Amino acid sequence: MLTVSILSSGVTGVHADVVLVSVMEEDSVTLHTGVIKQQHEYIKWYFNDIRIAQLNGDVSDMCTDVQCNNGTERFRDRLKLDNQTGSLTIINIRNTDAGDYELVSDNEEMIFNVTVHDDPAAHYNQVKKNQGESVTLNPGVRRDLIVVLKCFFNDILITEITGVQSQICADVQCKERFTDRLKLENESASLTIQNTSITDSGDYTFKIFTRSDGRFSITREKIISLTIISPPPSHLSGGAIAGTVVGLVVVAAVVAGVIYHLRQRNGGTAAQNMGFL
């Protein structure tokens, strides 16, 4: 993350610090003011010079999106304004949300230049494994950036990282299902399921909260759809099949020889009596 000082293109036309924020599409990002409401008479947010949120001393003057600008619905139901700090959260961010978010208060101005990247793999992956194999699920976020990480399987919390602390299967249901088969790699925050079974198939949802230098934080959700495949029923190998065929051929040859011999000896009567004819 880089912070520089430039001439603002926002409403005040004064110098403002610029914070560069890079997020993936569908992330949620919170732009922090770093203050509490009592320290400011007012806080206003602008997106590309259009007012999108406002917080005054009177909470009744608080507004977001269409409330601030009648007819402007770019962020409908996707903006949250903290009524204590004035921090702004953009939920489920889209490519069209990229641009400059300007914080203006009675004694501060800050610009957050938000870039949105499109990377479907950042939010959803499909993994297939054979039953009995081990599989590693990677949330795809650097461990040093993780403030809080939780992984759920069918609404069961199976692992959690909070700061430097981590725990696996604190839930009774989790212990019953994954008995000693989960391993958390602290360096990568990846989760390994050992000796997989068919019942391990399903969606594993990682909820990840990251933060950078106190000015912004990102909440990301990643789903890994795991499919465990039953091994096919055992079949004879190619060598076994070939051996069986040879054996049948030999047996057929022996039977044919016996029939021929009996025919020659008894004119076919003995062979008929034995059921060969």
N, C-alpha and C positions, 0 to 999 in steps of 0.2 A: 504494500500500500504506500502511495506517494502523496505527500501533502506539499503544495506549493502556494505561493501568493501571486495572484494575477488581478487584472482589472475585471471586475464583475460585469457581466452583461445583463444583470438582473435589474430590478426596479429602482434600486437606490443609486446605482452608478458609482459606487465607491469600491475601494480595494476589499477583497474578501479572500479568506483561505479557501482553497479548493481541495476537496477530498475525492480521490478517485476510487470508485467502487465497481468491482467486477462481479457479476452474479450470473448464474445459469437460469434460463427460462424455467418458470414455475417455482423458483425459490421465493421465499418471503424475506424482505430486508427491512431492518429498522434503522432509521437515520436518527442518531442520538443528538440531543441538544447539549447534554452534559450539565444541565441546570435543573433547578426546581422552579415551579411556577412563581413562587414568591419573589424570585430574583428578577423577574421581568414584568413590566406592565402589559406587554403583549408579545405574542409569538405568531408569526405568519409564515406559511409555506407557499412557495410558487414553483410550478413546473413549467419550464420554458416560458417564464414571465406571466403565466396564468395562475391566479391564486387558487389553491386547492385545499388549504386547511388554515384554520385560525383559532387561536386561544387567547382570550383576554382575561382580565382579572375576574370578570363575571363569567362563570361556567356557561351561563345561558347564551353567551356570545360565541361559544365554540361551534365550529362548522367544519365539514369535510366535503370535498368534491362538489356534488350537485347543490348542496346547501350553500356553498360559497359562491357558486356561479350557476345560476338557473339555466338549465339546458346543456351544461357540460357534464357528460356522463362517462368520460374515459375510464374512471376508476370505480365505477359503481360497485359498492359493497366490498371494495378491496383496499380501502384506506382505514387505518386506525390511528387516532391521535390520543396520546397519553395525556390525560387532563392534569397530571402532576408535573410532568417535565416538558410537555410539548413535543416529545419525540414522535416521529412519524413512521408508521409501518405500512409498507406496500405488500399486499398479500398476493401470492400466485402471479408474480411479475411476468410481463410479456415483452416481446421485442419492441412493441410500440411504446413501452414505458421508458425506454432509454432516453437519457437527456439530462439536463441540469435541474436539480432540485435545490431551491434557494431558501435558506432559513434566514428570516429577517426578524429581529427583535429591537427593543429600544436601545440596546447597547452592543449588538453583535450582528454580524452577517457571515454566513457560511454557505458555500456552494458544494453540493455533492454531485459529482459528475458520474452518472450511473450508466455502465455498459452492460448489456444483456446478451449472453451467448446462448445459442441453440445447441444443446447436446443431450439428445434423448437418453443416452446411456448414463447420464448423470442421475437420472431418476428412475429408470426401469431396466432391468436385465432379466434374461431367461437363462437358466442353468439346468442341464440334464446330467444325471449321474446314475450309474448302475447300483443296485442295492448292495450294501456292504462296503462300498467305497467311501472315502472321506471327501468332504467338499468344504471349500473355504469361501465365505461370503465377505466381500470387501466393500465397505461403505464409500470408498473413493474420496476420502477427505484426509488431509494430512493430520496426523495425531496431534501435533503441536498447536493446531488451530481449533481443536475440539474443546468446547467448554462443557457441553453435555451431549451425550449420545445414548439413545435407547433403541433397542432392537426388540420388535414384537413378532410373535408367530401366532396367528389366529387370536389376536388380542391378549396373548400371554406374554408378559415381559420376561425375556430370556437373558438379556444382558444389559448392563448399564455402566456408563463411564461418567463420572462427575469430577472434573478436575483431574487430580492424580489418582483418585480412588476408582476402583472398578469392582463389580460383582457379577456373578453368573448364577442364574437360577435361584433368585431369592424367593420366587413364587413356588408354592407347593406343587401346583399343576406342572410347572416347568421341570421340577425335580423328578416328578413321576414319569414325564414323557421322555426327557433327555438324560436320564440317570448317568452322570459322569461321562457324557459323550460330547460335551461342549468345551472348547478351548479358545480363550481370547488372547490374541497376539497384541501385546501392549504397544509395540512400535508402530503398527499399522492400523490398530483398532479393528482388525479383521476377525471374523468369528469362524471357527472350524467345527463342523459336525462330523464326528467319527462314527464309523460303522453304521452308515445310514440305512434306514428302513423305509418301506413304502409309506408309512404314516408320517414321515418327515416331509412329504410333498406338501407344497402350499406356498403362500406369500410371506416373505420375511421383510418386515418394514423397519427401516432405519430412520429414526428421527434425530437430526443432527443440528445442534446449535453451535455456531462458530462466531467468534468476535475478533475484531481487528482494532487495536489501539484506542478502544473506547468510543470512537466516533460512529461506528456502524456495526451491526451484527446481522448475521444471515442464518435463517432457519431453512434447512433442506430436508426433504423427505425422499428416501430412495427405497424402491421396492425391488426385491430379487425374488422372482418366481422360480421355485425349485421343483423339479420333477424327478422323482426316483423311479427308475425303471427296473422291473423284475427281470432277472436273467432268463433267457429262453430255456425251455426244457432241454435236458442233456440229449445230444444226438451222438450216434456212432461217428467216429472219426473216419476220414477217407480211407485210412489203412485198414480199419476194422471192417468197413463196408466191402473193400476189395477182398479181404480174407474170407468174409462170409460168402461172397459170390463164388470164389474159387472152391470153397468147401461144398457148396450146392452143386457145382458142376461135377466135382469128383463123385459125390453121392449119386447123381443122375447117371454118370458113366458106369458106376458099379451096378446100379439097378438094371441098366440096359444090358450089361454084360450077362447078368444072371438070367434075365429073360431070354436072351439069345441062346444061352447055353441050354436052358430047359427046353426050349423049342426044338433045338437040334437033337436033344436026347430022347424026349418023350413025345415028339410030334405036337407039342403045344398043350397036351392034356395036363401035365403037372403044373405048368405055368398058369393055366386057367384055374386049377384047383387052389392055387396059392393066392388067387386074386389079382394077378398081374395082367390078366387078359379078360 
